[in-house]
Amino acid sequence: MGDLRIEEAELPEVQPGHTLVRVTDVGLCGSDLHWFAEGGIGDARLTRPIVPGHEFAGIGASGDLDGVRVAVDPAIPCMNCTMCHEGHPNLCPTVGFAGHGKLDGGLADYISWPTNRLFPLPDSLTGADGAVLEPLGVALHAWDLAHVPLAADVVIVGGGPIGLLLVQLARSAGADRVAVVEPREHRRDAALRYGADEVLTPDAAREASAWKGWGSGGLGADVAFEIAGNDDAIAIAATAARPGARVILGGIPDDDSSSFRAGTARRKGLTLVMVRRMKEMYPRAIRLVERGLVDVRSLVSERAPLTDAPAAFARATERTGLKVVIGLD
């Protein structure tokens, strides 16, 4: 727990169909912090030292992408199973994922990665921007799962990076009103900067009266996103949602367990939808950022050098900023 070391390693072997990538930027995700602080995520536990990092970008150092700046999709689905054939590669039973299980992640000077999981970055995007495309992809996948109608009222419970990206997606997709529930003041302030109409503390959001006048018929929000990973957040999302709404559960609980009041969800006839990473989102995410519809750059509150990685992990665990990125260039 909390044991992060910087070590020397051999240059990785580049297999056929792979490209050597010189990593320049790695974002620290909440799941990386689970590995760091708890040695696991839910029922997945560390059984050996692993190189973390699944939000990353770099520069191709071999083959056709030599010298090309790229964002790296951290998932490697098999593309042969039923789930992959049906268009759900994020649900592939044998998917490999950077910094998870037996597959080392991007917090290294060089990594060999499947060429078809690398996406060239436009000149207008920095390496740090490229690293934040992964959480944007997760937010975009959650948005797709929500089936949000036009001019909807949207509630987002959790104002971390993915929640703040959802605020921007809601604004760019024509939401009528957007509210964010978040305990930390600096994240509530950020939500307002990114376009939220209202921010609430969890205490203020727990009462059903907070959501009167919201959504279709004034019965509550048309869609609610839970991006905090705790039971209180699920309860708030269910309280905020109108009858018949979708509640999107995107948070990862510390103890691999979630619970909620069945009566609230049953009486309202809510549809609870779980988010599993993302599908093939990088081309769409790049277009959103390139067109200025989503701002990923200002989400990066700190870019620390690799030599400061252990301390950066500790600071990220305190969640005093927004997105911490490790720079390797």
SERO-105702 format. One record per residue (C-alpha): residue number from 1; y, z, x. Coordinates in steps of 0.5 Angstrom, whole numbers. Each point is the difference from the previous one (the first is absolute). Example, Ala and Ser with C-alpha at 12.3 -4.5 7.8 and 13.67 -1.06 7.14 Angstrom:
2
 num     Y     Z     X
   1    -9    16    25
   2     7    -2     2
***
This chain:
329
 num     Y     Z     X
   1     0     0     0
   2     7    -2     3
   3    -4    -3     6
   4     4    -6     2
   5    -1    -3     7
   6     3    -6     4
   7    -6    -3     4
   8    -1    -6     4
   9    -5    -6    -2
  10    -2    -6     2
  11     3    -7    -3
  12    -4    -1    -6
  13    -5    -6     0
  14     2    -6    -5
  15    -6    -2    -4
  16     0    -7    -3
  17     5    -1    -6
  18     4     6     2
  19     7     0     4
  20     2     5     5
  21     6     4    -3
  22     5     4     4
  23     2     5    -4
  24     8     2    -1
  25     1     4    -6
  26    -5     5    -4
  27     2     4    -6
  28    -2     7    -1
  29    -4     0    -7
  30    -1     6    -4
  31    -8    -1     1
  32     2     0     8
  33     3     7    -1
  34    -7     2    -4
  35    -4    -2     6
  36     5     3     5
  37     1     7    -4
  38    -7     0    -4
  39    -5    -4     4
  40    -2    -4    -6
  41     3    -3    -7
  42    -4     2    -6
  43    -7    -1     1
  44     1    -4     7
  45    -1     5     6
  46     2    -2     7
  47    -7     0     4
  48     3    -3     7
  49     7    -1     3
  50     3    -6    -3
  51     6    -4     1
  52     5     1    -6
  53     5    -5    -3
  54    -1    -5    -6
  55     7    -2    -1
  56     2    -4     6
  57     3    -6     3
  58     0    -4     6
  59     0    -6     4
  60    -6    -5     1
  61    -3     0     7
  62    -5    -5     0
  63    -2    -7    -4
  64     4    -3    -5
  65     5     6    -1
  66     1     1     7
  67     8     2     0
  68     0     1    -8
  69     3     6    -3
  70    -5     2    -5
  71    -2     6    -5
  72    -7     2    -1
  73    -4     1    -6
  74    -4     6     2
  75    -6    -2    -5
  76    -5    -4     2
  77    -5    -2    -6
  78    -6    -3     0
  79     2    -6    -4
  80    -7    -1    -2
  81    -2     6    -5
  82     1     0    -8
  83     7     4     1
  84     3    -5     5
  85    -3    -6    -4
  86     3     3    -7
  87     7     0     4
  88     0     8     1
  89    -1     0     8
  90     3     7     0
  91    -6     2    -4
  92    -5    -3     5
  93    -5     5     2
  94    -1    -1     7
  95     8    -1     1
  96     2     1     7
  97     7     4     1
  98     4     1     6
  99     0     8     2
 100    -5     1    -5
 101    -8     2     1
 102    -2    -4     6
 103     5    -5     1
 104     6     2     5
 105     7    -1    -3
 106     7    -3     3
 107     2     6     4
 108    -1    -4     6
 109     3    -5     5
 110    -5    -5    -2
 111    -5    -1    -5
 112    -4    -6    -2
 113     0    -2    -7
 114    -3    -5    -5
 115     5    -6     0
 116     0    -1    -7
 117     3     7    -1
 118     6    -1     4
 119     6    -3    -4
 120     6    -3     4
 121     7     4    -1
 122     6    -4    -1
 123     6     1     5
 124     4     4    -5
 125    -6     5     0
 126     0     5     6
 127    -7     3     3
 128     2     7    -4
 129     1    -4    -6
 130    -7    -3     1
 131    -3     6     0
 132     3     3    -7
 133    -3    -7    -3
 134    -7     4    -1
 135     3     6    -4
 136     4    -5    -4
 137    -7    -4    -1
 138    -2     6    -3
 139     6     1    -5
 140    -1    -7    -2
 141    -7     1    -1
 142     1     6    -4
 143     6    -4    -4
 144    -5    -5    -2
 145    -5     5    -3
 146     5     3    -4
 147     2    -7    -4
 148     7     2    -1
 149     3    -3    -6
 150     7    -3     1
 151     6     5    -1
 152    -5     6     1
 153     2     7     1
 154    -4     2     6
 155    -1     7     3
 156    -2     1     7
 157    -3     7     2
 158     1     0     8
 159     5    -2     4
 160    -3    -2     6
 161     0    -7     3
 162    -5    -3    -5
 163     4     4    -6
 164     7    -3     3
 165    -3    -7     1
 166    -2     0    -7
 167     7     2    -2
 168     2    -6     3
 169    -6    -4    -3
 170     2     2    -7
 171     8    -2     1
 172    -2    -7     3
 173    -5    -1    -6
 174     5     2    -5
 175    -2     7    -2
 176     5     3    -5
 177     0     7     2
 178    -3     3     6
 179    -1     8     1
 180    -3     3     7
 181    -3     7     0
 182     0     3     7
 183     1     7     2
 184     4    -2     7
 185     7    -1    -1
 186     1    -5     6
 187    -6    -4    -4
 188     4     1    -6
 189     6    -3     3
 190    -3    -6     3
 191    -3    -1    -7
 192     7    -1    -3
 193     2    -4     6
 194    -6    -5    -1
 195     2    -1    -8
 196    -3     6    -4
 197     4     2    -6
 198    -2     7     0
 199    -3     5     5
 200    -4     6    -2
 201    -3     6     3
 202    -7     2    -2
 203     3     6    -4
 204     4    -4    -4
 205    -5    -6    -1
 206    -6     5    -3
 207     3     0    -7
 208    -1    -5    -5
 209     7     0    -2
 210     2    -3     6
 211    -3    -6    -2
 212     3    -1    -7
 213     4    -6    -1
 214    -4    -4     6
 215    -4    -6    -1
 216    -3    -4    -7
 217     3     4    -6
 218     2     6     4
 219    -7     3     1
 220     0     0     8
 221     0    -5     6
 222    -4    -6    -1
 223    -3     1     6
 224    -1     6     5
 225    -2    -1     7
 226    -3     7     4
 227     1    -1     7
 228     0     7     3
 229    -8     2     0
 230     0     6    -4
 231    -1     3    -7
 232     7     2    -2
 233     2    -7     2
 234    -6    -3    -5
 235     2     5    -5
 236     8    -2     0
 237    -2    -8     0
 238    -4     2    -6
 239     5     4    -4
 240     5    -6     2
 241    -4    -6    -3
 242     1    -2    -7
 243    -7    -1    -4
 244    -4    -6     2
 245     3     0     7
 246    -3    -1     6
 247     0     5     6
 248    -1    -2     7
 249    -3     5     4
 250     2    -2     8
 251     0     7     3
 252    -6     2     5
 253    -1     8    -2
 254    -1     4     6
 255    -7     3    -2
 256    -3    -6    -3
 257     1     2    -7
 258     5    -1    -6
 259     0     3    -7
 260     5    -1    -6
 261     0     3    -7
 262    -5    -5    -4
 263     4     2    -7
 264     7    -3     2
 265    -4    -6     3
 266    -5    -1    -6
 267     6     1    -5
 268     4    -5     3
 269    -6    -5     1
 270     3    -1     7
 271    -4    -5     5
 272    -1     3     7
 273     0    -5     5
 274    -2     2     8
 275     3    -4     5
 276    -4    -2     6
 277     4    -2     6
 278     2    -8    -2
 279    -3    -7    -1
 280     3    -6     4
 281     7     2     0
 282     3    -1     7
 283     3    -7    -2
 284     4     2    -6
 285     2     7     3
 286     3    -5     6
 287     4    -4    -6
 288     3     6    -3
 289     3     3     6
 290     2    -7     3
 291     4    -1    -7
 292     3     6     1
 293    -4     3    -7
 294    -3     6     4
 295     4     4     6
 296    -6     2     4
 297     5     1     7
 298     4     6    -3
 299    -7     4    -2
 300    -1     1     8
 301     3     6     1
 302    -2     1     7
 303    -3    -5     6
 304    -3     4     5
 305    -4    -2     7
 306    -7     1     1
 307     1     5     5
 308     3     4    -6
 309    -6    -1    -5
 310    -3     7     0
 311     7     3    -2
 312     2    -6    -5
 313    -7     1    -3
 314     2     8    -1
 315     7    -2    -3
 316    -3    -5    -5
 317    -4     5    -2
 318     6     4    -2
 319     3    -5    -4
 320     7     1     2
 321     1    -8     0
 322    -2    -6    -3
 323    -5    -5     4
 324    -1     2     7
 325    -2    -6     5
 326    -3     0     7
 327     3    -5     4
 328    -5    -3     6
 329     5    -5     3
***
